[in-house]
C-alpha cells in the first residue's frame, strides 16, 4: 500500500473515551474507523465508520492495517481487554503502524485506595471477601462465571448484558449501563444489604460512585488489579490522543510532499 494512501485512523473502541476521540477527530475532518469486539448487544455508536467483530489474531489485524489504509491506531479498549492490546502492539510493530494507548486513569491514586483490598484476579477476590453474604459484583460479564461458587449467597450482580448462562437462584441480576449516580448506588447498597463490593480497576468517573457509596456505608471494597499492557506510547487524556493522531497524519502528509 503506497505511503500516501494511508490516511485513516483506526480506533479500537468500546469505551466512552474512544467515542469522545472519534467525535473529536471526525469533527475536524479525519477519516475514523472504530472497531468494536461485539461483546455488547447494543453498543453506543461512535462517530465515523464502524466495524464489529474480531480480526483473527495478530496476522488478521496486520493484514487489516495494510488493506484498510490505516495511518495510525489508537487502542482505546477497556483496561481489561488485554488480548486485543497485545495483538495491536504486535501488529503495529509488524506493519510499522504508529500505535497509541488511550487509557483512562485507574483508581490507584484515589484518596480511598489504601482502604481497599487489591487482588490480582477473581480467585483473589473470592478469597478476600470470603465472609460476605450479600456481595455486590460489578466485575463484568466475562468474570461472572468465576463467582458461581457463591451460589448460596444473596449476591447482586450488575451487567450491561445478560450473562449468557443461568445465575444462581439466590442472586439478583441488574442490567444497567453507567454512568451511575452516587445517590442511586447508595440506595442500591442499602436495599440489598451489601456487605462487600467486588469490582475491577476500570478507572475513570463513570462508575466511581459505587466506591464512594461503599465508603459512606462502611462496606469493604475488593478491587481486581489491571492486567499488564505492552510497553509503548500512551496517554490518559482524549485531548492528547487527538493531538497525537493529527501529528501522525501531518507526518505522512509531509512525507508525501
C-alpha positions in Angstrom: 0.0 0.0 0.0 1.6 3.3 -1.0 2.5 5.6 1.9 0.4 8.5 0.6 -2.8 6.4 0.7 -2.6 5.8 4.4 -5.0 8.4 5.9 -7.4 6.5 8.2 -7.2 6.4 12.0 -8.3 3.1 13.5 -9.7 3.3 17.0 -10.0 0.1 18.9 -13.0 1.2 20.9 -15.8 0.2 23.3 -15.2 2.9 25.9 -16.5 6.4 26.5 -13.0 7.8 25.8 -13.0 6.0 22.4 -16.3 7.6 21.4 -15.1 11.0 22.5 -11.9 10.7 20.5 -13.9 9.6 17.4 -16.2 12.5 17.7 -13.3 15.0 18.0 -11.4 13.6 15.0 -14.4 13.2 12.8 -15.4 16.8 13.6 -12.1 18.0 12.4 -12.4 16.1 9.1 -10.3 13.0 9.9 -11.4 9.6 8.5 -12.0 7.4 11.5 -12.8 3.8 11.6 -13.8 2.4 15.0 -13.6 -1.3 15.7 -15.8 -3.0 18.4 -15.3 -6.5 19.6 -19.1 -7.2 19.5 -19.5 -8.4 23.1 -22.2 -5.8 23.9 -25.5 -6.4 22.3 -26.4 -2.7 21.7 -23.2 -0.7 21.9 -23.2 3.1 21.8 -22.4 4.0 18.2 -19.3 6.3 17.7 -18.9 8.9 15.1 -17.3 7.9 11.8 -17.2 4.5 10.3 -17.8 1.3 12.3 -16.9 -2.3 12.2 -17.9 -5.0 14.7 -16.0 -8.3 15.3 -12.6 -9.7 15.8 -9.6 -9.5 13.4 -8.3 -13.1 13.6 -5.3 -12.5 15.8 -2.1 -10.7 15.0 -2.0 -12.0 11.4 -5.5 -10.8 10.7 -5.0 -7.4 12.3 -1.7 -6.9 10.4 -3.4 -7.6 7.1 -6.3 -5.3 8.1 -3.9 -2.4 8.9 -2.4 -2.6 5.4 -5.6 -3.4 3.4 -7.7 -0.6 5.0 -5.0 2.1 4.6 -4.6 2.7 8.3 -2.3 5.6 9.1 -2.4 5.2 12.9 -4.0 3.1 15.6 -5.4 4.2 18.9 -6.1 1.4 21.4 -8.9 2.8 23.5 -10.3 -0.5 24.6 -11.3 -1.3 28.2 -8.4 -1.5 30.6 -9.0 -5.3 31.0 -9.1 -6.0 27.3 -5.5 -7.3 27.4 -5.6 -9.6 24.5 -6.5 -7.1 21.8 -4.0 -4.7 23.3 -1.3 -7.4 22.9 -2.4 -8.1 19.4 -2.5 -4.4 18.5 1.1 -3.9 19.7 2.4 -6.9 17.7 0.5 -6.0 14.5 1.6 -2.3 14.7 5.2 -3.4 15.1 5.0 -5.8 12.3 3.4 -3.3 9.9 5.2 -0.2 11.1 2.0 1.5 12.0 2.1 4.1 14.8 0.2 3.0 17.9 -1.0 4.9 20.9 -2.7 3.5 24.0 -5.5 5.8 25.3 -6.1 4.6 28.8 -8.3 6.2 31.4 -6.6 6.7 34.8 -7.0 3.9 37.2 -8.2 4.2 40.8 -4.8 3.6 42.4 -4.5 7.3 43.2 -8.0 7.7 44.6 -8.0 9.1 48.1 -9.7 5.9 49.4 -7.4 3.5 47.5 -5.4 2.5 50.6 -8.6 1.4 52.3 -9.4 -1.1 49.6 -8.2 -4.7 49.2 -6.3 -5.1 45.9 -6.2 -8.6 44.3 -4.8 -10.0 41.0 -7.9 -11.9 39.8 -11.4 -13.2 40.6 -10.0 -16.1 42.7 -8.2 -13.5 44.9 -11.5 -11.5 45.2 -13.3 -14.6 46.3 -10.7 -15.3 49.0 -10.6 -11.6 50.1 -14.5 -11.4 50.5 -14.9 -14.9 51.9 -17.2 -13.9 54.8 -19.5 -11.7 52.7 -23.1 -12.9 52.5 -24.5 -10.1 50.3 -21.7 -9.2 47.8 -22.2 -6.7 45.1 -20.4 -7.9 41.9 -19.5 -5.4 39.2 -16.6 -7.2 37.5 -18.3 -7.6 34.1 -19.9 -10.5 32.2 -16.7 -12.3 31.3 -15.8 -12.6 35.0 -19.3 -13.5 36.3 -18.8 -17.3 36.0 -15.8 -17.2 38.3 -18.1 -16.2 41.2 -20.6 -19.1 40.8 -19.1 -20.8 43.9 -21.0 -18.1 45.8 -24.3 -19.7 44.7 -25.5 -19.9 48.2 -25.1 -16.1 48.8 -27.6 -13.3 48.2 -25.3 -11.7 45.6 -26.2 -8.7 43.5 -24.6 -8.7 40.1 -24.8 -5.8 37.7 -24.1 -6.3 34.0 -24.6 -4.4 30.7 -26.0 -7.5 29.0 -27.3 -10.8 30.4 -24.5 -13.3 31.3 -25.5 -16.0 28.8 -25.7 -18.7 31.4 -28.0 -19.4 34.3 -27.3 -17.5 37.5 -27.9 -19.0 41.0 -31.4 -18.6 42.2 -30.3 -16.6 45.2 -28.7 -13.9 43.1 -30.2 -10.7 41.9 -29.3 -9.6 38.3 -29.4 -5.9 37.4 -29.0 -4.9 33.8 -27.7 -1.3 33.5 -25.1 0.8 31.9 -23.2 3.7 33.5 -22.6 6.4 34.4 -24.1 5.8 37.8 -25.2 8.4 40.4 -23.9 8.4 44.0 -27.4 8.6 45.4 -28.5 5.5 43.3 -25.5 3.5 44.3 -26.1 4.3 48.0 -29.7 3.3 47.8 -28.9 0.0 46.0 -26.4 -1.0 48.6 -28.8 -0.2 51.4 -31.7 -2.0 49.7 -29.7 -5.2 49.1 -27.8 -5.0 52.4 -24.5 -5.2 50.5 -21.6 -6.2 52.8 -18.8 -6.3 50.2 -18.2 -4.6 46.8 -16.2 -6.5 44.3 -15.1 -4.6 41.2 -12.3 -4.1 38.7 -9.9 -1.2 38.5 -11.8 0.2 35.5 -10.9 3.7 36.4 -12.5 6.9 35.2 -15.5 8.7 36.6 -18.5 6.7 35.1 -18.5 4.1 37.8 -16.6 5.6 40.7 -19.8 6.5 42.6 -20.1 2.9 43.9 -16.7 3.3 45.6 -17.8 6.4 47.4 -21.1 5.0 48.4 -19.3 1.9 49.8 -17.1 4.2 51.9 -20.1 6.1 53.2 -21.7 2.8 54.4 -18.5 1.2 55.6 -18.8 -1.6 53.0 -15.4 -3.3 52.3 -14.2 -2.9 48.8 -12.2 -5.5 46.8 -10.6 -4.4 43.6 -9.1 -6.6 40.8 -5.9 -5.1 39.5 -5.4 -4.2 35.9 -3.5 -6.7 33.6 -0.2 -5.7 32.3 -0.1 -3.9 28.9 2.7 -3.9 26.3 5.2 -1.1 26.6 4.6 1.8 24.2 3.3 5.3 23.7 0.3 6.1 26.0 -1.8 8.9 27.1 -4.6 9.3 29.7 -6.4 12.1 28.0 -8.6 12.4 24.9 -7.0 15.8 24.0 -3.6 14.2 24.0 -4.8 11.4 21.7 -6.3 13.9 19.3 -3.0 15.8 19.1 -1.1 12.6 18.5 -3.4 11.5 15.7 -3.2 14.8 14.0 0.6 14.7 14.3 0.8 11.2 12.7 -1.4 12.4 9.8 0.7 15.5 9.4 3.9 13.5 9.2 2.5 11.3 6.5 1.3 14.4 4.6 4.8 15.9 4.9 6.5 12.8 3.7 4.2 12.8 0.6 5.1 16.4 -0.2 
